Amino acid sequence: MAYTRGIWGRPARKANTALASSNRALRVLSSTNQILLHATEETALLNEICHIVIDTGGYAFVWVGYAEHDAQITVRLVAQYGALPGCRRFEQATLA
C-alpha cells in the first residue's frame, strides 16, 4: 500500500487504512452473500462464514454463539475459527 507524504502525511495514512479496512469488510460481505445463496445446512454455513472472516477479513479469531433462554442466559458456541494467543477454547459462556 502506498502512502502519501508531504503536507497530507498522517491524514492520508489514516484515510488509506480506513479504505483498506472498508474494502476488506466489503469482500467479506460479498463472499458471505455468495455462500448464503447456496447454503443448505446452518452449522456448515456458520463455519464457512467464520473461515471467510479470518481468511478474507484478516481477523485473528471469530466465533458465533446462540443465546439460550434460560436463567443464566447461556451462550452456546456454534462455530469458531482462528486463534488468539492466551485465549482458551470454550464451549459455552453466560451473560448473567
Jmol script that loads the backbone (N, CA, C; Angstrom):
load data "model"
ATOM      1  N   MET A   1       0.837  -1.160   0.000  1.00  0.00           N
ATOM      2  CA  MET A   1       0.000   0.000   0.000  1.00  0.00           C
ATOM      3  C   MET A   1       0.889   1.233   0.000  1.00  0.00           C
ATOM      4  N   ALA A   2       0.639   2.151  -0.865  1.00  0.00           N
ATOM      5  CA  ALA A   2       1.424   3.377  -0.957  1.00  0.00           C
ATOM      6  C   ALA A   2       0.827   4.439  -0.026  1.00  0.00           C
ATOM      7  N   TYR A   3       1.686   5.191   0.612  1.00  0.00           N
ATOM      8  CA  TYR A   3       1.234   6.266   1.477  1.00  0.00           C
ATOM      9  C   TYR A   3       1.658   7.595   0.880  1.00  0.00           C
ATOM     10  N   THR A   4       0.798   8.584   0.994  1.00  0.00           N
ATOM     11  CA  THR A   4       1.100   9.925   0.515  1.00  0.00           C
ATOM     12  C   THR A   4       1.941  10.622   1.560  1.00  0.00           C
ATOM     13  N   ARG A   5       2.967  11.311   1.120  1.00  0.00           N
ATOM     14  CA  ARG A   5       3.821  12.049   2.044  1.00  0.00           C
ATOM     15  C   ARG A   5       3.634  13.543   1.828  1.00  0.00           C
ATOM     16  N   GLY A   6       4.344  14.317   2.590  1.00  0.00           N
ATOM     17  CA  GLY A   6       4.259  15.758   2.443  1.00  0.00           C
ATOM     18  C   GLY A   6       3.237  16.337   3.401  1.00  0.00           C
ATOM     19  N   ILE A   7       2.553  17.384   2.972  1.00  0.00           N
ATOM     20  CA  ILE A   7       1.636  18.076   3.876  1.00  0.00           C
ATOM     21  C   ILE A   7       0.434  17.221   4.254  1.00  0.00           C
ATOM     22  N   TRP A   8       0.151  16.159   3.488  1.00  0.00           N
ATOM     23  CA  TRP A   8      -1.010  15.322   3.769  1.00  0.00           C
ATOM     24  C   TRP A   8      -0.665  14.189   4.727  1.00  0.00           C
ATOM     25  N   GLY A   9       0.597  13.859   4.884  1.00  0.00           N
ATOM     26  CA  GLY A   9       1.131  12.820   5.756  1.00  0.00           C
ATOM     27  C   GLY A   9       0.153  11.966   6.529  1.00  0.00           C
ATOM     28  N   ARG A  10      -0.073  12.288   7.788  1.00  0.00           N
ATOM     29  CA  ARG A  10      -0.881  11.455   8.693  1.00  0.00           C
ATOM     30  C   ARG A  10      -2.333  11.301   8.236  1.00  0.00           C
ATOM     31  N   PRO A  11      -3.031  12.362   7.829  1.00  0.00           N
ATOM     32  CA  PRO A  11      -4.415  12.161   7.374  1.00  0.00           C
ATOM     33  C   PRO A  11      -4.515  11.212   6.181  1.00  0.00           C
ATOM     34  N   ALA A  12      -3.539  11.251   5.280  1.00  0.00           N
ATOM     35  CA  ALA A  12      -3.573  10.362   4.121  1.00  0.00           C
ATOM     36  C   ALA A  12      -3.368   8.917   4.555  1.00  0.00           C
ATOM     37  N   ARG A  13      -2.487   8.684   5.510  1.00  0.00           N
ATOM     38  CA  ARG A  13      -2.282   7.318   6.025  1.00  0.00           C
ATOM     39  C   ARG A  13      -3.554   6.793   6.682  1.00  0.00           C
ATOM     40  N   LYS A  14      -4.209   7.649   7.480  1.00  0.00           N
ATOM     41  CA  LYS A  14      -5.448   7.236   8.132  1.00  0.00           C
ATOM     42  C   LYS A  14      -6.524   6.922   7.100  1.00  0.00           C
ATOM     43  N   ALA A  15      -6.600   7.741   6.070  1.00  0.00           N
ATOM     44  CA  ALA A  15      -7.595   7.516   5.015  1.00  0.00           C
ATOM     45  C   ALA A  15      -7.312   6.220   4.270  1.00  0.00           C
ATOM     46  N   ASN A  16      -6.044   5.947   3.977  1.00  0.00           N
ATOM     47  CA  ASN A  16      -5.684   4.702   3.287  1.00  0.00           C
ATOM     48  C   ASN A  16      -5.991   3.484   4.157  1.00  0.00           C
ATOM     49  N   THR A  17      -5.720   3.589   5.447  1.00  0.00           N
ATOM     50  CA  THR A  17      -6.012   2.495   6.363  1.00  0.00           C
ATOM     51  C   THR A  17      -7.517   2.259   6.458  1.00  0.00           C
ATOM     52  N   ALA A  18      -8.287   3.334   6.553  1.00  0.00           N
ATOM     53  CA  ALA A  18      -9.742   3.217   6.616  1.00  0.00           C
ATOM     54  C   ALA A  18     -10.297   2.626   5.326  1.00  0.00           C
ATOM     55  N   LEU A  19      -9.753   3.026   4.196  1.00  0.00           N
ATOM     56  CA  LEU A  19     -10.201   2.498   2.909  1.00  0.00           C
ATOM     57  C   LEU A  19      -9.889   1.009   2.793  1.00  0.00           C
ATOM     58  N   ALA A  20      -8.703   0.598   3.205  1.00  0.00           N
ATOM     59  CA  ALA A  20      -8.335  -0.818   3.166  1.00  0.00           C
ATOM     60  C   ALA A  20      -9.255  -1.637   4.068  1.00  0.00           C
ATOM     61  N   SER A  21      -9.570  -1.122   5.239  1.00  0.00           N
ATOM     62  CA  SER A  21     -10.470  -1.805   6.163  1.00  0.00           C
ATOM     63  C   SER A  21     -11.873  -1.939   5.564  1.00  0.00           C
ATOM     64  N   SER A  22     -12.355  -0.888   4.952  1.00  0.00           N
ATOM     65  CA  SER A  22     -13.670  -0.929   4.300  1.00  0.00           C
ATOM     66  C   SER A  22     -13.695  -1.924   3.153  1.00  0.00           C
ATOM     67  N   ASN A  23     -12.626  -1.958   2.376  1.00  0.00           N
ATOM     68  CA  ASN A  23     -12.552  -2.901   1.258  1.00  0.00           C
ATOM     69  C   ASN A  23     -12.547  -4.348   1.748  1.00  0.00           C
ATOM     70  N   ARG A  24     -11.829  -4.632   2.844  1.00  0.00           N
ATOM     71  CA  ARG A  24     -11.842  -5.975   3.422  1.00  0.00           C
ATOM     72  C   ARG A  24     -13.247  -6.345   3.882  1.00  0.00           C
ATOM     73  N   ALA A  25     -13.927  -5.409   4.537  1.00  0.00           N
ATOM     74  CA  ALA A  25     -15.287  -5.667   5.013  1.00  0.00           C
ATOM     75  C   ALA A  25     -16.218  -5.956   3.839  1.00  0.00           C
ATOM     76  N   LEU A  26     -16.075  -5.231   2.755  1.00  0.00           N
ATOM     77  CA  LEU A  26     -16.912  -5.472   1.575  1.00  0.00           C
ATOM     78  C   LEU A  26     -16.620  -6.824   0.935  1.00  0.00           C
ATOM     79  N   ARG A  27     -15.343  -7.239   0.926  1.00  0.00           N
ATOM     80  CA  ARG A  27     -15.006  -8.563   0.393  1.00  0.00           C
ATOM     81  C   ARG A  27     -15.603  -9.667   1.264  1.00  0.00           C
ATOM     82  N   VAL A  28     -15.562  -9.479   2.579  1.00  0.00           N
ATOM     83  CA  VAL A  28     -16.174 -10.450   3.495  1.00  0.00           C
ATOM     84  C   VAL A  28     -17.675 -10.516   3.244  1.00  0.00           C
ATOM     85  N   LEU A  29     -18.326  -9.374   3.138  1.00  0.00           N
ATOM     86  CA  LEU A  29     -19.760  -9.337   2.900  1.00  0.00           C
ATOM     87  C   LEU A  29     -20.123  -9.999   1.579  1.00  0.00           C
ATOM     88  N   SER A  30     -19.375  -9.705   0.538  1.00  0.00           N
ATOM     89  CA  SER A  30     -19.631 -10.299  -0.774  1.00  0.00           C
ATOM     90  C   SER A  30     -19.470 -11.816  -0.741  1.00  0.00           C
ATOM     91  N   SER A  31     -18.392 -12.295  -0.141  1.00  0.00           N
ATOM     92  CA  SER A  31     -18.145 -13.739  -0.051  1.00  0.00           C
ATOM     93  C   SER A  31     -19.224 -14.422   0.788  1.00  0.00           C
ATOM     94  N   THR A  32     -19.615 -13.780   1.870  1.00  0.00           N
ATOM     95  CA  THR A  32     -20.660 -14.333   2.732  1.00  0.00           C
ATOM     96  C   THR A  32     -21.990 -14.413   1.993  1.00  0.00           C
ATOM     97  N   ASN A  33     -22.312 -13.389   1.229  1.00  0.00           N
ATOM     98  CA  ASN A  33     -23.543 -13.407   0.447  1.00  0.00           C
ATOM     99  C   ASN A  33     -23.541 -14.546  -0.562  1.00  0.00           C
ATOM    100  N   GLN A  34     -22.398 -14.811  -1.163  1.00  0.00           N
ATOM    101  CA  GLN A  34     -22.311 -15.895  -2.145  1.00  0.00           C
ATOM    102  C   GLN A  34     -22.584 -17.254  -1.519  1.00  0.00           C
ATOM    103  N   ILE A  35     -21.983 -17.521  -0.354  1.00  0.00           N
ATOM    104  CA  ILE A  35     -22.212 -18.834   0.258  1.00  0.00           C
ATOM    105  C   ILE A  35     -23.606 -18.940   0.849  1.00  0.00           C
ATOM    106  N   LEU A  36     -24.161 -17.803   1.267  1.00  0.00           N
ATOM    107  CA  LEU A  36     -25.519 -17.808   1.808  1.00  0.00           C
ATOM    108  C   LEU A  36     -26.529 -18.266   0.762  1.00  0.00           C
ATOM    109  N   LEU A  37     -26.304 -17.889  -0.475  1.00  0.00           N
ATOM    110  CA  LEU A  37     -27.205 -18.284  -1.570  1.00  0.00           C
ATOM    111  C   LEU A  37     -27.252 -19.788  -1.772  1.00  0.00           C
ATOM    112  N   HIS A  38     -26.165 -20.471  -1.453  1.00  0.00           N
ATOM    113  CA  HIS A  38     -26.062 -21.907  -1.727  1.00  0.00           C
ATOM    114  C   HIS A  38     -26.111 -22.770  -0.470  1.00  0.00           C
ATOM    115  N   ALA A  39     -26.355 -22.143   0.676  1.00  0.00           N
ATOM    116  CA  ALA A  39     -26.335 -22.865   1.945  1.00  0.00           C
ATOM    117  C   ALA A  39     -27.497 -23.838   2.053  1.00  0.00           C
ATOM    118  N   THR A  40     -27.192 -25.006   2.599  1.00  0.00           N
ATOM    119  CA  THR A  40     -28.237 -25.997   2.832  1.00  0.00           C
ATOM    120  C   THR A  40     -28.296 -26.416   4.304  1.00  0.00           C
ATOM    121  N   GLU A  41     -27.260 -26.075   5.069  1.00  0.00           N
ATOM    122  CA  GLU A  41     -27.205 -26.505   6.460  1.00  0.00           C
ATOM    123  C   GLU A  41     -26.609 -25.381   7.305  1.00  0.00           C
ATOM    124  N   GLU A  42     -27.270 -25.021   8.390  1.00  0.00           N
ATOM    125  CA  GLU A  42     -26.910 -23.860   9.189  1.00  0.00           C
ATOM    126  C   GLU A  42     -25.510 -23.934   9.798  1.00  0.00           C
ATOM    127  N   THR A  43     -25.162 -25.047  10.412  1.00  0.00           N
ATOM    128  CA  THR A  43     -23.851 -25.158  11.055  1.00  0.00           C
ATOM    129  C   THR A  43     -22.724 -25.051  10.041  1.00  0.00           C
ATOM    130  N   ALA A  44     -22.872 -25.681   8.902  1.00  0.00           N
ATOM    131  CA  ALA A  44     -21.858 -25.582   7.847  1.00  0.00           C
ATOM    132  C   ALA A  44     -21.742 -24.144   7.351  1.00  0.00           C
ATOM    133  N   LEU A  45     -22.875 -23.466   7.219  1.00  0.00           N
ATOM    134  CA  LEU A  45     -22.865 -22.064   6.801  1.00  0.00           C
ATOM    135  C   LEU A  45     -22.102 -21.209   7.801  1.00  0.00           C
ATOM    136  N   LEU A  46     -22.378 -21.369   9.079  1.00  0.00           N
ATOM    137  CA  LEU A  46     -21.701 -20.571  10.101  1.00  0.00           C
ATOM    138  C   LEU A  46     -20.200 -20.857  10.144  1.00  0.00           C
ATOM    139  N   ASN A  47     -19.818 -22.118   9.983  1.00  0.00           N
ATOM    140  CA  ASN A  47     -18.389 -22.448   9.932  1.00  0.00           C
ATOM    141  C   ASN A  47     -17.718 -21.805   8.725  1.00  0.00           C
ATOM    142  N   GLU A  48     -18.370 -21.829   7.588  1.00  0.00           N
ATOM    143  CA  GLU A  48     -17.802 -21.217   6.380  1.00  0.00           C
ATOM    144  C   GLU A  48     -17.690 -19.703   6.531  1.00  0.00           C
ATOM    145  N   ILE A  49     -18.683 -19.087   7.150  1.00  0.00           N
ATOM    146  CA  ILE A  49     -18.613 -17.640   7.397  1.00  0.00           C
ATOM    147  C   ILE A  49     -17.429 -17.317   8.313  1.00  0.00           C
ATOM    148  N   CYS A  50     -17.213 -18.137   9.330  1.00  0.00           N
ATOM    149  CA  CYS A  50     -16.059 -17.926  10.219  1.00  0.00           C
ATOM    150  C   CYS A  50     -14.751 -17.987   9.430  1.00  0.00           C
ATOM    151  N   HIS A  51     -14.635 -18.942   8.529  1.00  0.00           N
ATOM    152  CA  HIS A  51     -13.433 -19.055   7.702  1.00  0.00           C
ATOM    153  C   HIS A  51     -13.256 -17.821   6.823  1.00  0.00           C
ATOM    154  N   ILE A  52     -14.328 -17.320   6.268  1.00  0.00           N
ATOM    155  CA  ILE A  52     -14.252 -16.129   5.410  1.00  0.00           C
ATOM    156  C   ILE A  52     -13.796 -14.920   6.219  1.00  0.00           C
ATOM    157  N   VAL A  53     -14.328 -14.762   7.410  1.00  0.00           N
ATOM    158  CA  VAL A  53     -13.957 -13.613   8.250  1.00  0.00           C
ATOM    159  C   VAL A  53     -12.453 -13.624   8.543  1.00  0.00           C
ATOM    160  N   ILE A  54     -11.890 -14.800   8.785  1.00  0.00           N
ATOM    161  CA  ILE A  54     -10.456 -14.910   9.059  1.00  0.00           C
ATOM    162  C   ILE A  54      -9.645 -14.772   7.776  1.00  0.00           C
ATOM    163  N   ASP A  55      -9.973 -15.591   6.784  1.00  0.00           N
ATOM    164  CA  ASP A  55      -9.150 -15.674   5.577  1.00  0.00           C
ATOM    165  C   ASP A  55      -9.264 -14.435   4.686  1.00  0.00           C
ATOM    166  N   THR A  56     -10.439 -13.853   4.590  1.00  0.00           N
ATOM    167  CA  THR A  56     -10.645 -12.684   3.730  1.00  0.00           C
ATOM    168  C   THR A  56     -10.568 -11.389   4.518  1.00  0.00           C
ATOM    169  N   GLY A  57     -11.139 -11.404   5.720  1.00  0.00           N
ATOM    170  CA  GLY A  57     -11.193 -10.186   6.517  1.00  0.00           C
ATOM    171  C   GLY A  57      -9.930  -9.875   7.283  1.00  0.00           C
ATOM    172  N   GLY A  58      -9.072 -10.880   7.464  1.00  0.00           N
ATOM    173  CA  GLY A  58      -7.811 -10.640   8.145  1.00  0.00           C
ATOM    174  C   GLY A  58      -7.898 -10.621   9.663  1.00  0.00           C
ATOM    175  N   TYR A  59      -9.004 -11.085  10.212  1.00  0.00           N
ATOM    176  CA  TYR A  59      -9.127 -11.145  11.668  1.00  0.00           C
ATOM    177  C   TYR A  59      -8.397 -12.377  12.199  1.00  0.00           C
ATOM    178  N   ALA A  60      -8.092 -12.357  13.497  1.00  0.00           N
ATOM    179  CA  ALA A  60      -7.349 -13.465  14.102  1.00  0.00           C
ATOM    180  C   ALA A  60      -8.276 -14.545  14.648  1.00  0.00           C
ATOM    181  N   PHE A  61      -9.461 -14.152  15.088  1.00  0.00           N
ATOM    182  CA  PHE A  61     -10.349 -15.104  15.750  1.00  0.00           C
ATOM    183  C   PHE A  61     -11.790 -14.658  15.567  1.00  0.00           C
ATOM    184  N   VAL A  62     -12.673 -15.612  15.365  1.00  0.00           N
ATOM    185  CA  VAL A  62     -14.100 -15.314  15.251  1.00  0.00           C
ATOM    186  C   VAL A  62     -14.892 -16.464  15.851  1.00  0.00           C
ATOM    187  N   TRP A  63     -16.012 -16.147  16.475  1.00  0.00           N
ATOM    188  CA  TRP A  63     -16.876 -17.200  16.993  1.00  0.00           C
ATOM    189  C   TRP A  63     -18.322 -16.743  16.884  1.00  0.00           C
ATOM    190  N   VAL A  64     -19.213 -17.720  16.842  1.00  0.00           N
ATOM    191  CA  VAL A  64     -20.653 -17.480  16.786  1.00  0.00           C
ATOM    192  C   VAL A  64     -21.273 -18.255  17.933  1.00  0.00           C
ATOM    193  N   GLY A  65     -22.106 -17.578  18.683  1.00  0.00           N
ATOM    194  CA  GLY A  65     -22.797 -18.245  19.779  1.00  0.00           C
ATOM    195  C   GLY A  65     -24.265 -17.894  19.777  1.00  0.00           C
ATOM    196  N   TYR A  66     -25.079 -18.818  20.244  1.00  0.00           N
ATOM    197  CA  TYR A  66     -26.512 -18.601  20.364  1.00  0.00           C
ATOM    198  C   TYR A  66     -26.866 -18.409  21.827  1.00  0.00           C
ATOM    199  N   ALA A  67     -27.617 -17.361  22.138  1.00  0.00           N
ATOM    200  CA  ALA A  67     -28.085 -17.127  23.499  1.00  0.00           C
ATOM    201  C   ALA A  67     -29.286 -18.030  23.766  1.00  0.00           C
ATOM    202  N   GLU A  68     -29.172 -18.800  24.824  1.00  0.00           N
ATOM    203  CA  GLU A  68     -30.265 -19.685  25.229  1.00  0.00           C
ATOM    204  C   GLU A  68     -31.227 -18.910  26.136  1.00  0.00           C
ATOM    205  N   HIS A  69     -32.446 -19.333  26.183  1.00  0.00           N
ATOM    206  CA  HIS A  69     -33.457 -18.674  27.009  1.00  0.00           C
ATOM    207  C   HIS A  69     -33.594 -19.415  28.339  1.00  0.00           C
ATOM    208  N   ASP A  70     -32.509 -19.370  29.121  1.00  0.00           N
ATOM    209  CA  ASP A  70     -32.516 -19.995  30.432  1.00  0.00           C
ATOM    210  C   ASP A  70     -32.155 -18.948  31.489  1.00  0.00           C
ATOM    211  N   ALA A  71     -32.166 -19.341  32.750  1.00  0.00           N
ATOM    212  CA  ALA A  71     -31.933 -18.400  33.848  1.00  0.00           C
ATOM    213  C   ALA A  71     -30.550 -17.748  33.790  1.00  0.00           C
ATOM    214  N   GLN A  72     -29.534 -18.495  33.327  1.00  0.00           N
ATOM    215  CA  GLN A  72     -28.174 -17.960  33.274  1.00  0.00           C
ATOM    216  C   GLN A  72     -27.880 -17.229  31.971  1.00  0.00           C
ATOM    217  N   ILE A  73     -28.797 -17.224  31.046  1.00  0.00           N
ATOM    218  CA  ILE A  73     -28.607 -16.682  29.705  1.00  0.00           C
ATOM    219  C   ILE A  73     -27.321 -17.276  29.109  1.00  0.00           C
ATOM    220  N   THR A  74     -27.315 -18.571  28.996  1.00  0.00           N
ATOM    221  CA  THR A  74     -26.166 -19.301  28.477  1.00  0.00           C
ATOM    222  C   THR A  74     -25.958 -18.982  26.998  1.00  0.00           C
ATOM    223  N   VAL A  75     -24.709 -18.772  26.630  1.00  0.00           N
ATOM    224  CA  VAL A  75     -24.354 -18.590  25.223  1.00  0.00           C
ATOM    225  C   VAL A  75     -23.642 -19.860  24.781  1.00  0.00           C
ATOM    226  N   ARG A  76     -24.269 -20.563  23.873  1.00  0.00           N
ATOM    227  CA  ARG A  76     -23.748 -21.840  23.386  1.00  0.00           C
ATOM    228  C   ARG A  76     -22.917 -21.601  22.121  1.00  0.00           C
ATOM    229  N   LEU A  77     -21.677 -22.058  22.131  1.00  0.00           N
ATOM    230  CA  LEU A  77     -20.805 -21.932  20.975  1.00  0.00           C
ATOM    231  C   LEU A  77     -21.344 -22.780  19.825  1.00  0.00           C
ATOM    232  N   VAL A  78     -21.445 -22.168  18.641  1.00  0.00           N
ATOM    233  CA  VAL A  78     -21.957 -22.865  17.473  1.00  0.00           C
ATOM    234  C   VAL A  78     -20.855 -23.042  16.420  1.00  0.00           C
ATOM    235  N   ALA A  79     -20.010 -22.025  16.263  1.00  0.00           N
ATOM    236  CA  ALA A  79     -18.926 -22.092  15.277  1.00  0.00           C
ATOM    237  C   ALA A  79     -17.797 -21.179  15.721  1.00  0.00           C
ATOM    238  N   GLN A  80     -16.573 -21.548  15.364  1.00  0.00           N
ATOM    239  CA  GLN A  80     -15.417 -20.687  15.626  1.00  0.00           C
ATOM    240  C   GLN A  80     -14.285 -21.058  14.691  1.00  0.00           C
ATOM    241  N   TYR A  81     -13.365 -20.105  14.524  1.00  0.00           N
ATOM    242  CA  TYR A  81     -12.205 -20.344  13.674  1.00  0.00           C
ATOM    243  C   TYR A  81     -11.128 -19.349  14.067  1.00  0.00           C
ATOM    244  N   GLY A  82      -9.885 -19.741  13.914  1.00  0.00           N
ATOM    245  CA  GLY A  82      -8.765 -18.877  14.244  1.00  0.00           C
ATOM    246  C   GLY A  82      -8.292 -19.121  15.662  1.00  0.00           C
ATOM    247  N   ALA A  83      -7.347 -18.317  16.095  1.00  0.00           N
ATOM    248  CA  ALA A  83      -6.792 -18.468  17.437  1.00  0.00           C
ATOM    249  C   ALA A  83      -6.225 -17.139  17.913  1.00  0.00           C
ATOM    250  N   LEU A  84      -6.367 -16.912  19.189  1.00  0.00           N
ATOM    251  CA  LEU A  84      -5.749 -15.769  19.835  1.00  0.00           C
ATOM    252  C   LEU A  84      -4.792 -16.288  20.890  1.00  0.00           C
ATOM    253  N   PRO A  85      -3.568 -15.744  20.953  1.00  0.00           N
ATOM    254  CA  PRO A  85      -2.641 -16.178  21.986  1.00  0.00           C
ATOM    255  C   PRO A  85      -3.243 -15.946  23.370  1.00  0.00           C
ATOM    256  N   GLY A  86      -3.176 -16.958  24.206  1.00  0.00           N
ATOM    257  CA  GLY A  86      -3.693 -16.838  25.562  1.00  0.00           C
ATOM    258  C   GLY A  86      -5.194 -17.028  25.677  1.00  0.00           C
ATOM    259  N   CYS A  87      -5.880 -17.221  24.576  1.00  0.00           N
ATOM    260  CA  CYS A  87      -7.326 -17.420  24.606  1.00  0.00           C
ATOM    261  C   CYS A  87      -7.620 -18.913  24.546  1.00  0.00           C
ATOM    262  N   ARG A  88      -8.254 -19.431  25.567  1.00  0.00           N
ATOM    263  CA  ARG A  88      -8.544 -20.851  25.564  1.00  0.00           C
ATOM    264  C   ARG A  88      -9.883 -21.113  24.884  1.00  0.00           C
ATOM    265  N   ARG A  89     -10.018 -22.276  24.354  1.00  0.00           N
ATOM    266  CA  ARG A  89     -11.258 -22.665  23.680  1.00  0.00           C
ATOM    267  C   ARG A  89     -12.359 -22.855  24.723  1.00  0.00           C
ATOM    268  N   PHE A  90     -13.542 -22.411  24.376  1.00  0.00           N
ATOM    269  CA  PHE A  90     -14.661 -22.598  25.281  1.00  0.00           C
ATOM    270  C   PHE A  90     -15.852 -23.166  24.521  1.00  0.00           C
ATOM    271  N   GLU A  91     -16.731 -23.800  25.240  1.00  0.00           N
ATOM    272  CA  GLU A  91     -17.917 -24.393  24.633  1.00  0.00           C
ATOM    273  C   GLU A  91     -19.158 -23.563  24.923  1.00  0.00           C
ATOM    274  N   GLN A  92     -19.184 -22.894  26.085  1.00  0.00           N
ATOM    275  CA  GLN A  92     -20.313 -22.042  26.406  1.00  0.00           C
ATOM    276  C   GLN A  92     -19.898 -20.988  27.421  1.00  0.00           C
ATOM    277  N   ALA A  93     -20.679 -19.931  27.479  1.00  0.00           N
ATOM    278  CA  ALA A  93     -20.466 -18.855  28.421  1.00  0.00           C
ATOM    279  C   ALA A  93     -21.833 -18.406  28.916  1.00  0.00           C
ATOM    280  N   THR A  94     -21.853 -17.502  29.888  1.00  0.00           N
ATOM    281  CA  THR A  94     -23.129 -16.962  30.359  1.00  0.00           C
ATOM    282  C   THR A  94     -23.068 -15.451  30.317  1.00  0.00           C
ATOM    283  N   LEU A  95     -24.229 -14.839  30.139  1.00  0.00           N
ATOM    284  CA  LEU A  95     -24.326 -13.379  30.138  1.00  0.00           C
ATOM    285  C   LEU A  95     -24.848 -12.847  31.455  1.00  0.00           C
ATOM    286  N   ALA A  96     -25.279 -13.738  32.342  1.00  0.00           N
ATOM    287  CA  ALA A  96     -25.846 -13.306  33.622  1.00  0.00           C
ATOM    288  C   ALA A  96     -24.758 -13.021  34.624  1.00  0.00           C
TER     289      ALA A  96
END
end "model"
wireframe off; spacefill off
backbone 0.3
color backbone group
